[in-house]
Amino acid sequence: MMDEKPKLARKHSLDMENREKARITGVNDVISFDLENVLLETDYGMMTIHGDDLHVRRLSVEKGEVDVDGRIDAIQYSDVKSYAKKGSSVMSRLFG
C-alpha cells in the first residue's frame, strides 16, 4: 500500500493598491464573480471580495493568480466546507 503524501498548501498572498487593485496568489478556483462580489477558493479558505464595479482583469490558472480591479470595500475569508458549489466553477467551465 502506497503512503499518500499530504497536499501542501501553496503560498497565498494578497497585494492591494489603494483599494482599487488587488493581486491574489494561491487561488485554486474562481467560483463566481459579478460587479459586486468575487468568490475565490484558496487552500486557506474561501475568499470573497466585496465592492463595486469589480472586474477580474487577469486569471492565470497555472500560477493560481488573479487580478481584480474596481472599488474594493471588504475582503472576507470563510471555511471552504461552508460553501456548497452551485453548478460549475468558472475555471472548470473554461478548461474542463
ChimeraX attribute file (.defattr): number of C-alpha atoms within 10 A of each C-alpha:
attribute: neighborCount
match mode: 1-to-1
recipient: residues
	/A:1	3
	/A:2	4
	/A:3	5
	/A:4	6
	/A:5	6
	/A:6	6
	/A:7	7
	/A:8	7
	/A:9	10
	/A:10	14
	/A:11	12
	/A:12	14
	/A:13	12
	/A:14	12
	/A:15	11
	/A:16	15
	/A:17	10
	/A:18	8
	/A:19	14
	/A:20	16
	/A:21	18
	/A:22	20
	/A:23	17
	/A:24	20
	/A:25	19
	/A:26	20
	/A:27	26
	/A:28	18
	/A:29	21
	/A:30	23
	/A:31	20
	/A:32	17
	/A:33	16
	/A:34	14
	/A:35	14
	/A:36	16
	/A:37	20
	/A:38	20
	/A:39	19
	/A:40	23
	/A:41	22
	/A:42	23
	/A:43	17
	/A:44	16
	/A:45	17
	/A:46	22
	/A:47	21
	/A:48	19
	/A:49	21
	/A:50	20
	/A:51	20
	/A:52	16
	/A:53	14
	/A:54	21
	/A:55	18
	/A:56	16
	/A:57	13
	/A:58	12
	/A:59	18
	/A:60	12
	/A:61	14
	/A:62	8
	/A:63	11
	/A:64	18
	/A:65	19
	/A:66	21
	/A:67	18
	/A:68	20
	/A:69	20
	/A:70	19
	/A:71	19
	/A:72	22
	/A:73	13
	/A:74	11
	/A:75	13
	/A:76	11
	/A:77	15
	/A:78	13
	/A:79	13
	/A:80	16
	/A:81	9
	/A:82	9
	/A:83	11
	/A:84	7
	/A:85	11
	/A:86	8
	/A:87	8
	/A:88	12
	/A:89	16
	/A:90	14
	/A:91	16
	/A:92	11
	/A:93	9
	/A:94	7
	/A:95	7
	/A:96	8
